[in-house]
Amino acid sequence: MTDNPKKILVVEDEKPLLHALELKLRHEGFIVTTAADGQICLDLIAKQRFDVLLLDLVMPIVDGFQVLQKLQDAPNKPSTIFVLSNLSQTEDEQRVRTLGAQKLFIKSDTALSVIVDEIKKL
């Protein structure tokens, strides 16, 4: 890892997956912050800068689509946004890309190592 590790915000309401992503990313040398819902995500982004946002779509309080919408004009918007979801319709992928996400990972089809490798490529 470089001398300046990337700061990653992982937003996921499934606790086992959130914990697994956190452990794997920390093990790779990233600085990881976690949130279990979209409102916490928005509050954290308002207070600090993250290089990467790894965002679930279906969550309580504020969902991932609403987060992406609210981040459109945010001064602290992360430079890279990856979406993690089990929503796999073409319309969902088009919508998250229109809202600023660079990539959509389908949870059921994507190993955690693939996600980590994509972040390491940045």
C-alpha positions in Angstrom: 0.0 0.0 0.0 1.2 3.6 -0.5 2.2 6.0 2.1 -1.1 7.7 1.7 -3.8 5.0 2.1 -7.2 5.7 0.6 -10.1 6.5 2.9 -13.1 4.3 2.2 -16.7 4.6 3.5 -18.6 1.4 3.4 -22.3 1.7 3.7 -24.2 -1.6 4.1 -27.1 -2.6 6.4 -26.2 -6.3 6.3 -23.9 -6.5 9.4 -22.0 -9.7 8.4 -21.2 -8.3 4.9 -20.3 -4.9 6.4 -17.9 -6.5 8.8 -16.4 -8.7 6.2 -15.7 -5.8 3.8 -14.3 -3.7 6.7 -11.9 -6.5 7.7 -10.8 -7.3 4.1 -10.2 -3.6 3.2 -8.3 -2.8 6.5 -6.2 -5.9 5.9 -5.2 -4.4 2.5 -4.1 -1.1 4.3 -7.1 1.1 3.6 -8.6 3.4 6.2 -12.2 2.2 6.6 -15.2 3.9 8.1 -18.6 2.1 8.1 -22.2 3.1 8.2 -25.4 1.0 8.4 -27.7 3.4 6.7 -27.8 6.2 4.2 -28.4 9.0 6.7 -25.3 8.1 8.6 -23.4 8.0 5.3 -24.5 11.5 4.4 -23.7 12.8 7.9 -20.1 11.3 7.6 -19.5 12.7 4.1 -20.6 16.2 5.3 -17.9 16.0 8.0 -15.0 14.4 6.3 -13.5 13.5 2.9 -13.5 9.9 1.5 -11.7 8.7 -1.6 -14.1 5.8 -2.2 -17.7 5.2 -1.3 -18.9 1.6 -1.4 -22.7 2.0 -1.2 -25.6 -0.5 -0.8 -28.8 0.5 -2.4 -31.5 -1.1 -0.3 -31.2 0.3 3.2 -33.3 1.7 6.0 -33.9 5.4 6.6 -32.2 6.8 3.4 -31.6 4.3 0.6 -28.6 4.3 -1.8 -30.5 6.0 -4.6 -31.4 8.9 -2.3 -27.7 9.1 -1.2 -26.5 9.3 -4.8 -29.1 11.9 -5.5 -28.1 14.0 -2.5 -24.4 13.7 -3.4 -24.9 15.2 -6.8 -23.8 18.7 -5.7 -22.1 17.8 -2.4 -18.7 19.5 -2.1 -17.3 16.5 -0.3 -18.5 13.9 -2.8 -16.1 10.9 -2.9 -14.2 10.8 -6.2 -15.1 7.1 -6.7 -18.5 5.5 -6.0 -19.1 1.8 -6.2 -22.5 0.4 -5.6 -23.1 -3.0 -4.0 -26.6 -4.4 -4.4 -28.7 -7.4 -5.2 -30.8 -5.2 -7.6 -29.6 -6.5 -10.9 -32.0 -4.9 -13.4 -30.5 -3.0 -16.3 -32.6 0.0 -15.3 -31.0 0.0 -11.8 -27.5 -0.1 -13.2 -28.3 2.8 -15.6 -29.8 4.8 -12.8 -26.8 4.4 -10.5 -24.5 5.3 -13.3 -26.6 8.4 -14.1 -26.4 9.4 -10.5 -22.6 9.2 -10.4 -21.6 5.6 -9.6 -18.7 4.2 -11.5 -19.6 0.6 -11.1 -22.4 -1.7 -9.8 -21.4 -5.0 -8.1 -24.1 -7.6 -7.7 -23.6 -9.0 -4.1 -24.7 -12.5 -5.0 -22.4 -12.7 -8.0 -19.3 -10.8 -6.7 -16.6 -12.1 -4.4 -15.3 -9.7 -1.9 -11.8 -10.1 -3.3 -13.1 -8.7 -6.7 -14.4 -5.6 -5.0 -11.1 -5.1 -3.1 -9.1 -5.6 -6.3 -11.2 -2.9 -8.0 -10.5 -0.5 -5.2 -6.8 -1.3 -5.3 -6.7 -0.5 -9.0 -7.7 3.1 -8.3 
